Amino acid sequence: MITPPALIGPPGPTELILILVIIMIFFGVGKLPEVGKALGSSIKAFKEAQKPDALDVTPATTDLEVTETEAETVTTS
């Protein structure tokens, strides 16, 4: 009986070793540190992009003070 793809679990040790060997053949042993560094910096940049911005864009209305003469000028105009 063939298991449907939705029911296949995470890769086991044999599959991980096979994937690692294929990566080593594809990139070469000398390039693996560079590939790892690039992958790590990409993941870090992705996580930084997921964080909400610290910039507060709401208007500061509590700092505004209106004197009575300014209020009268605005209402009479």
C-alpha positions as CSV (number, residue, x, y, z in Angstrom):
1,M,0.0,0.0,0.0
2,I,1.3,3.4,-0.9
3,T,1.1,6.2,1.7
4,P,-0.4,9.4,0.4
5,P,2.0,12.4,0.5
6,A,0.0,14.2,3.2
7,L,0.7,11.3,5.7
8,I,4.5,11.2,5.2
9,G,6.3,12.3,8.3
10,P,9.6,14.2,8.7
11,P,12.7,12.8,7.1
12,G,14.6,10.3,9.1
13,P,18.4,10.0,9.6
14,T,18.9,8.0,6.3
15,E,17.1,10.7,4.3
16,L,19.0,13.5,5.9
17,I,22.3,11.8,5.2
18,L,21.3,11.3,1.6
19,I,20.3,14.9,1.3
20,L,23.6,16.0,2.8
21,V,25.6,13.8,0.4
22,I,23.7,15.3,-2.6
23,I,24.4,18.8,-1.4
24,M,28.1,18.0,-0.9
25,I,28.2,16.6,-4.5
26,F,26.3,19.6,-5.9
27,F,28.2,22.4,-4.2
28,G,31.5,20.8,-3.3
29,V,33.1,20.5,0.2
30,G,34.9,23.8,-0.2
31,K,31.8,25.9,-0.9
32,L,29.7,24.5,2.0
33,P,30.8,27.1,4.5
34,E,29.9,29.9,2.0
35,V,26.5,28.3,1.3
36,G,25.9,28.0,5.1
37,K,26.8,31.6,5.7
38,A,24.6,32.8,2.9
39,L,21.7,30.7,4.1
40,G,22.1,31.9,7.7
41,S,22.2,35.6,6.6
42,S,19.1,35.0,4.5
43,I,17.2,33.5,7.4
44,K,18.3,36.4,9.6
45,A,17.2,39.0,7.1
46,F,13.8,37.2,6.7
47,K,13.3,37.2,10.5
48,E,14.2,40.9,10.7
49,A,11.7,41.6,8.0
50,Q,9.0,39.8,9.9
51,K,9.3,42.0,13.0
52,P,6.9,44.9,13.2
53,D,8.3,48.4,12.6
54,A,9.3,50.3,15.8
55,L,8.3,53.6,14.1
56,D,5.2,55.2,15.6
57,V,3.2,56.8,12.9
58,T,0.2,57.9,15.1
59,P,-0.3,61.7,15.3
60,A,0.6,63.2,18.6
61,T,-2.5,65.2,19.6
62,T,-1.6,65.5,23.3
63,D,1.2,68.0,22.5
64,L,-1.1,70.5,20.9
65,E,-2.4,73.3,23.1
66,V,-5.0,75.7,21.8
67,T,-5.5,79.0,23.5
68,E,-8.9,80.6,23.7
69,T,-8.0,83.3,21.2
70,E,-6.9,80.7,18.7
71,A,-10.1,78.7,19.3
72,E,-12.2,81.8,18.7
73,T,-10.4,82.6,15.5
74,V,-10.9,79.1,14.2
75,T,-14.6,79.1,15.1
76,T,-15.4,82.6,13.8
77,S,-13.7,82.1,10.4
